[in-house]
Every structure is written in structure tokens, then in C-alpha cells.
Amino acid sequence: MSPAKLSVVVAVYNEEEVLEELHRRLTLALNAIGRSFEIILVDDGSRDKSLDIMLRLQTRDAEHVRVLSFTRNFGHHIALTAGLDQANGNVVVMMDADLQDQPEEIHKLLDKIDEGYDVVWGERTERQFRWYKNLTSKLFLWVMNSVARSQVKLNSSIFRAMRKPVAEDLRQMREKARYLPGLISWLGYRETSVPVEHGKRFAGQTKYSFWRLMKLALATATSFSAAPLQLATVSGMTTGALAALFLVYIVIRKLVGGYSVPGYASVMFAILFFGALQLIVIGLMGEYISRIYGEAQGRPLYLLRDLDGKAGQRIRTLPAPVSRILSSISKAEEGNLLDAIAHDNHLPFANVFSGASKELLAQYHLEQWSKQDPHIFLDQNCDQVNAVCLLQHLPWDTKLLGLQTARIVYANAFDGGISDRRIESLRGVLRAAREYAERDGIQLVDARVSNQDLFLMRAFEAEKFHSVDMLVTLGANRQKIDRILTNPTYTRSNEHYDFGNSLCVRPMTSEDETILADLSYSAFGEHAMIQDRFFLEPSIPHERAQMLFREWFQNLARGHYEGKAHVLVAELGNNIAGYIAFEPMLPIDGKTFWKDSLNAVAPEARGRGAYRALVTSMLDYIREIGADGVITKTQSSTYRVINTWLHLGGEMYESFATLHWVDSEMKS
């Protein structure tokens, strides 16, 4: 087996005197280890010539050196995070640029990794800091472990190696106040240390002053734990109790005649003490509020400069991806694509099938997409897929809507983090898909994008897609279904469900089909109910959108007769009040879920429990046939549907934004 690729991430801030020597020693040490490697140098907004030197190193050693540059100084740990976001290695090493973390010691970390550990950090045998830096560093770690209840060792360092899964999980943690050793410890992977020699700083001065360390300690303590607030509460209660005892003491002395008026000094002491305590508590509260405010703003952790046009370009200029069909890609490309998709943390159904591995879920989706054999647009480099877009023609939608329609069934870029490089990769494949659609006469392209990865929205909007609606996935697994039906609100006879008050649910018969088709046409066409993308897209004629729902129901009705789907009908006082149509999904990881494909309730039956009865009956049916769960998709604005599921005991799994691209001639 060939040795694993190694990524070394180095944070750089005003280190112009060190960089040449750092590169020389790193290259020698990594060549001696014998693994293929990359060195990722992250410029944290340096104000000296560091960036120019880094770009020169990249030009000289383009095979190994990659350079990232922040638009300004974002901080040491955020710089390391940016490097982790870009790292491709199966093992990632973090270190500082000042050569106190010595490149020659990296092999010790890797030897321990090879023993089976997930994280290995360098334990400095003799710290080469000045006495006050040693003191402040140990004080910082004591605060971390005591106040923030962390498990970081007192001799711990940023100099550490970790396996790729650790780095991937770390990338998902995007809080602004970052202390990487603490975050890595929180992940809970198997961790150990190895003694390493701590070198003296090669040149320059340390960038961590006493006050900067204390600021980091305060930020870290308040982001890792509520202990400071709890300490403030305990302090307030303690001083309150002491004040009460002192009051009792004063009253007793007054009553026995031994009380004398206290002096000025004691009064001032009490005022200053309690005033300081109040300010500390207010300050702690302000610190927590500022953390909440910073997270709520939703700003990216960092912004990268566009280094195009400078020495050693960071962003590659790629030819536009060409259109192919998915079945035409090679086995090697298919394997690379599967590996890339498995790194998508927001794959559809990831929360539904939470027990399935990412690789199994990726295989499941690729098999589903392959059945339609969509067009594929790939941005790839050797054995690595940077971005992909799958575009599928929709003949049924085209026929009913009267528009040449297609769907982007999947699109993503896999460079990690939110960066210009990742966005440009995705924009490249989206642009290629859009240009293909224009040439092929496609007038409408539909796409669904996870709203948990907002960078995707940014790339789609840049390629002229607009938001139409928001779709949420709700459902219940078998355990939740059993819990929901523990105390049934109905009586069952075969497949008939009686909910009382003249409300019952039964299977559909052939006599119902015309009535239910008309209900589908009218219910979804009401202005009060227009919440679906087909109606909210101005380019789709209203009448055609209504016809689509009629045809959709009739397809499900045919599936009901053929045993491929199931339709339940609600009756209220012998009048049809609504229906729910559901069908099985393909199994994954040995589990079969059903999906609620379409449902509608007559206007006069709304608010009278018809939809709740339909959902409850469906859950009972699902349990009876031994399925593992059920899901439904609905617009975020259909609060009655969402409330029904959540009140019954179901859960919300995921949410997606629906985006459309419309041909410019249609817009005009």
C-alpha cells in the first residue's frame, strides 16, 4: 500500500525572516519521511513581506506548496482552520511558522498515528519560551481546564497530527471563538501525546502577548462553557448570604447597645466590593451576549484574497466542463465522484437514515441518479473531483407545464469551507449546465439546495438562479411511530379507521378517483393555498400548474391499483374530505421508508382533524406492514402540516431551498 498523503498546515503572521528556513527544513524532513505531501501556508493578513515570500516559495515548489491569504488578520486559530478546510491529506499536521515546532519532529507524531491513534500532539520536553510566556501559557491552560472544563493537557501544543476523519469533523465546527486543541478534545477521538524537542524561535518576536493570551482565554472559556456565568451566580448568592448575616449581626449589636456608627473606610470598601462584583457579572453577561451576537450575524470565519495574476496562482484556471451523460464516465471517475459525494455533510436523507454510513448514502443516491442517466458536468483534477453538477431532463413536467423543463438533481463543490476557490468551482459547473440548457432549448431549470450550506445559494444566485420556496422534510422512524400510536385515537377494522364525530379513513376505491382528481385540481389552485413552486414561478401558467397536480394524483392512483402505492381517503359525514397518497422508497442499509407523495384536504374540512386523521392512519398502515418509517415533504409556509407532524411526535429532518433558472426570453 502506498503511503498516505500528508498535509502540513502552517499559520503565518509577519514571519518574513523565518519562511525560507521553514520551507527548507520542512522539505528535508518530509522527504525523509517518504510520504507524498503538501505544505499549506496560510497568511493571516501579514503586514510585512511574508505573502510575497510565500508566493515565491509556491512558484519555486509548485508541486508541494499552496498559499492562502486572508484579506485581513482574522487570528491564529482561524488561519489554521482555513488550512484544515483546504487540506487533502489522509493525515493533517498543524504547526506554527516560528520553527519552535520543529519539522524534524513530525515523524514522531506520524509514528504514533500509525499505531492507531486518531490525534497525536507534541508534548514539549523543555519549553523554550521566556519565563513570563511559560507562566501565561500555563495560566491559560489552567483557565481552560478549570473554568471551561476542558481536557487539554498543561503541556499541550498546537503542534499535532490528526487523521482525515478528525479534520473533516473539525471543519463542521464553525464557531467564531476558536481554540483548536479544545475543539479537537471535545470531538472525543482517541488521543495521545509524544515527547518532542521544543526549539528556540528562529527569528522575530512572539505574536502572543500577555493580553492577547488573556483575551483568548476569556473568549475560549465563554465559548466552551457556561461555568463563568454559574460562578457569577454563585458569587452573587454567596455575597448576598454574607450581607444578610452581616445585617443580622448589626441588628443584634444595636439591640444590645453595643453598636457604634461604622467608619468611612468600611462603607467605601463595601461599595467598591459590591460595585466591582456587579461590573464583573455584567461584563460576563456582555461577553456571552457578544458571542451570541457574533454567531447570529452568520459571517464567514474568514475571507480569502483572490491571488490570480500573482506568482503561483492559488485558483486554477480550468477549461469549462463539457456535457456527458452519467453512464459515460469511467469506473475511476465514478469512484472519485462517490468519494467526493460521501464528503457532503448535507446529502439528502442523511438525517433520515442516520445509521447509514456516508459512503452507503452516497452509493444510494448515485444509483438513483443513474437510473435517469442525467448530464454530468465535472470539475476534476487528476483523481480529485472539485465540483459536480447533474442535469436531468423532465419529460413529464415538460408535457404538463408546456415548458422545456430540467432539474439539477445534485450540485456541490468539495473543497471544504466557504472560499472563493470552492464557489468558483461550483459556479463553473453550474455555468456549464446553464449554457447547455440554453443551447438545448430548456426554458426552466429546477434545483433544490440545502439551506444549511449557504455558500451554495451564493453560487446559484451568481449564476442567475432565483429562490422560489423552502421545502422541509418531516417524518418518523419506527420507534417514533410506535410511540405516536401508543394511545390510539381511533378504532380500526381491517383498513378502515374510525376517529369518531363522523370522521373516518378508508382505502381509495375506483369510484373515488374522479372526485379526488378534482380535489387535487381545485385544492392546490386556491389562492389561499398557493405555496408551491409551480404556482410561485411566474413563468408557469396557473392553469397548467393545477393540471400537473391532477395528473400527479392520477399517476399515484394507478400505482394504488397496481400495488405500487397506497391511497387513503378521509370521509367527514359521508362526504370525501381529503386523501393521502404514499409509496415505498428504495431500501437503504436494510431499511425501507415510505414517502407521503401527495395529499390534499377539501376547503370545508380544514381545521376539523381530517389531515391529522389521514397521517395517523398512514402511520398505522406503515407499522402494520413492517416498514421502518415514513417521510413527507412540504413547504415551510404550510404551518398546519408541519404542526400536525410535530404535535403527533414526528421530527423535522432537513430543509431545502427551491431555486429556478428561467430562460431570458421567457422573462422578457
Summary of the structure (lengths in Angstrom):
residues: 668
radius of gyration: 31.3
end to end distance: 59.2
largest distance: 102.1
contacts: 2137
relative contact order: 0.08
helix: 46%
strand: 22%
